[in-house]
Amino acid sequence: MEIKFKRMSDNVKSPYKANPGDAGYDLYVHAIEWRNDGMQVCYHTGIAVEIPEGYVGLLYMRSSAVHKTCRMANATGVVDSGYRGEITAVFDILGHGNLYREGDRCCQLVIMP
């Protein structure tokens, strides 16, 4: 199955699978937007995706989130096959300290039937 990704600007990092057998594509932080008086952060990936009809993209936290002071606000994001906008991930801030920065891998996209 071919998944088409679109970088929304030249300096966006492309989604990446470290190994051919990996379940998900790592997505990178392109820009950061603070929300709800600093209680949430929206990580913009700068990536749009063309998911084939009959499939869905599921957006999950990476295992590195264990070492961060945030968690995905909706636990799992859903990217429908018809959606062509930018993929973003909203995280709740749980404390002070270790958050994702621009250029970090922040979440992974798994494509499933």
Contacts in CASP RR format, 6 or more apart in sequence:
PFRMAT RR
TARGET T0000
AUTHOR 0000-0000-0000
METHOD contacts of the structure
MODEL  1
MEIKFKRMSDNVKSPYKANPGDAGYDLYVHAIEWRNDGMQVCYHTGIAVE
IPEGYVGLLYMRSSAVHKTCRMANATGVVDSGYRGEITAVFDILGHGNLY
REGDRCCQLVIMP
1 52 0 8 1.000
1 55 0 8 1.000
1 111 0 8 1.000
3 25 0 8 1.000
3 49 0 8 1.000
3 50 0 8 1.000
3 51 0 8 1.000
3 52 0 8 1.000
3 111 0 8 1.000
4 49 0 8 1.000
4 50 0 8 1.000
5 14 0 8 1.000
5 15 0 8 1.000
5 25 0 8 1.000
5 47 0 8 1.000
5 48 0 8 1.000
5 49 0 8 1.000
5 50 0 8 1.000
6 47 0 8 1.000
6 48 0 8 1.000
6 49 0 8 1.000
6 50 0 8 1.000
7 14 0 8 1.000
7 46 0 8 1.000
7 47 0 8 1.000
8 46 0 8 1.000
8 47 0 8 1.000
8 48 0 8 1.000
8 86 0 8 1.000
9 30 0 8 1.000
9 46 0 8 1.000
11 30 0 8 1.000
12 28 0 8 1.000
12 30 0 8 1.000
12 45 0 8 1.000
12 46 0 8 1.000
12 47 0 8 1.000
13 28 0 8 1.000
13 30 0 8 1.000
13 103 0 8 1.000
14 47 0 8 1.000
15 25 0 8 1.000
15 26 0 8 1.000
15 27 0 8 1.000
15 47 0 8 1.000
15 49 0 8 1.000
15 109 0 8 1.000
16 25 0 8 1.000
16 26 0 8 1.000
16 28 0 8 1.000
16 105 0 8 1.000
17 24 0 8 1.000
17 25 0 8 1.000
17 26 0 8 1.000
18 26 0 8 1.000
23 108 0 8 1.000
23 110 0 8 1.000
24 108 0 8 1.000
24 109 0 8 1.000
24 110 0 8 1.000
24 111 0 8 1.000
25 108 0 8 1.000
25 109 0 8 1.000
25 110 0 8 1.000
26 62 0 8 1.000
26 105 0 8 1.000
26 107 0 8 1.000
26 108 0 8 1.000
27 45 0 8 1.000
27 47 0 8 1.000
27 59 0 8 1.000
27 87 0 8 1.000
27 89 0 8 1.000
27 105 0 8 1.000
27 106 0 8 1.000
27 107 0 8 1.000
27 108 0 8 1.000
27 109 0 8 1.000
28 45 0 8 1.000
28 103 0 8 1.000
28 104 0 8 1.000
28 105 0 8 1.000
28 106 0 8 1.000
29 43 0 8 1.000
29 44 0 8 1.000
29 45 0 8 1.000
29 100 0 8 1.000
29 101 0 8 1.000
29 102 0 8 1.000
29 103 0 8 1.000
29 104 0 8 1.000
29 105 0 8 1.000
29 106 0 8 1.000
30 44 0 8 1.000
30 45 0 8 1.000
30 46 0 8 1.000
30 47 0 8 1.000
30 102 0 8 1.000
30 103 0 8 1.000
31 43 0 8 1.000
31 44 0 8 1.000
31 46 0 8 1.000
31 102 0 8 1.000
32 41 0 8 1.000
32 42 0 8 1.000
32 43 0 8 1.000
32 44 0 8 1.000
32 100 0 8 1.000
32 101 0 8 1.000
32 102 0 8 1.000
33 41 0 8 1.000
33 42 0 8 1.000
33 44 0 8 1.000
34 40 0 8 1.000
34 41 0 8 1.000
34 42 0 8 1.000
35 41 0 8 1.000
35 42 0 8 1.000
35 90 0 8 1.000
38 93 0 8 1.000
39 92 0 8 1.000
39 93 0 8 1.000
40 73 0 8 1.000
40 90 0 8 1.000
40 91 0 8 1.000
40 92 0 8 1.000
40 93 0 8 1.000
41 70 0 8 1.000
41 90 0 8 1.000
41 91 0 8 1.000
41 93 0 8 1.000
41 99 0 8 1.000
41 100 0 8 1.000
42 88 0 8 1.000
42 89 0 8 1.000
42 90 0 8 1.000
42 91 0 8 1.000
43 88 0 8 1.000
43 89 0 8 1.000
43 90 0 8 1.000
43 91 0 8 1.000
43 100 0 8 1.000
43 106 0 8 1.000
43 107 0 8 1.000
44 86 0 8 1.000
44 88 0 8 1.000
45 86 0 8 1.000
45 87 0 8 1.000
45 88 0 8 1.000
45 89 0 8 1.000
45 106 0 8 1.000
45 107 0 8 1.000
46 86 0 8 1.000
46 87 0 8 1.000
47 86 0 8 1.000
47 87 0 8 1.000
48 84 0 8 1.000
48 85 0 8 1.000
48 86 0 8 1.000
48 87 0 8 1.000
49 57 0 8 1.000
49 79 0 8 1.000
49 87 0 8 1.000
49 109 0 8 1.000
50 84 0 8 1.000
51 57 0 8 1.000
51 79 0 8 1.000
51 80 0 8 1.000
51 81 0 8 1.000
51 82 0 8 1.000
51 83 0 8 1.000
51 111 0 8 1.000
52 81 0 8 1.000
53 81 0 8 1.000
53 82 0 8 1.000
54 81 0 8 1.000
54 113 0 8 1.000
55 81 0 8 1.000
55 111 0 8 1.000
55 112 0 8 1.000
55 113 0 8 1.000
56 78 0 8 1.000
56 79 0 8 1.000
56 80 0 8 1.000
56 81 0 8 1.000
56 111 0 8 1.000
56 112 0 8 1.000
56 113 0 8 1.000
57 78 0 8 1.000
57 79 0 8 1.000
57 80 0 8 1.000
57 109 0 8 1.000
57 110 0 8 1.000
57 111 0 8 1.000
57 112 0 8 1.000
58 76 0 8 1.000
58 77 0 8 1.000
58 78 0 8 1.000
58 79 0 8 1.000
58 109 0 8 1.000
58 110 0 8 1.000
58 111 0 8 1.000
58 112 0 8 1.000
59 72 0 8 1.000
59 76 0 8 1.000
59 77 0 8 1.000
59 78 0 8 1.000
59 79 0 8 1.000
59 87 0 8 1.000
59 89 0 8 1.000
59 107 0 8 1.000
59 108 0 8 1.000
59 109 0 8 1.000
59 110 0 8 1.000
60 72 0 8 1.000
60 76 0 8 1.000
60 77 0 8 1.000
60 107 0 8 1.000
60 108 0 8 1.000
60 109 0 8 1.000
60 110 0 8 1.000
61 71 0 8 1.000
61 72 0 8 1.000
61 107 0 8 1.000
61 108 0 8 1.000
62 105 0 8 1.000
62 106 0 8 1.000
62 107 0 8 1.000
62 108 0 8 1.000
64 105 0 8 1.000
65 71 0 8 1.000
65 72 0 8 1.000
67 98 0 8 1.000
68 98 0 8 1.000
68 99 0 8 1.000
68 100 0 8 1.000
69 93 0 8 1.000
69 94 0 8 1.000
69 95 0 8 1.000
69 96 0 8 1.000
69 97 0 8 1.000
69 98 0 8 1.000
69 99 0 8 1.000
70 91 0 8 1.000
70 92 0 8 1.000
70 93 0 8 1.000
70 94 0 8 1.000
70 95 0 8 1.000
70 99 0 8 1.000
70 100 0 8 1.000
71 91 0 8 1.000
71 92 0 8 1.000
71 94 0 8 1.000
72 89 0 8 1.000
72 90 0 8 1.000
72 91 0 8 1.000
72 92 0 8 1.000
72 107 0 8 1.000
73 90 0 8 1.000
73 91 0 8 1.000
73 92 0 8 1.000
74 90 0 8 1.000
77 89 0 8 1.000
79 87 0 8 1.000
79 109 0 8 1.000
87 109 0 8 1.000
89 106 0 8 1.000
89 107 0 8 1.000
91 99 0 8 1.000
91 100 0 8 1.000
91 106 0 8 1.000
93 99 0 8 1.000
100 106 0 8 1.000
END
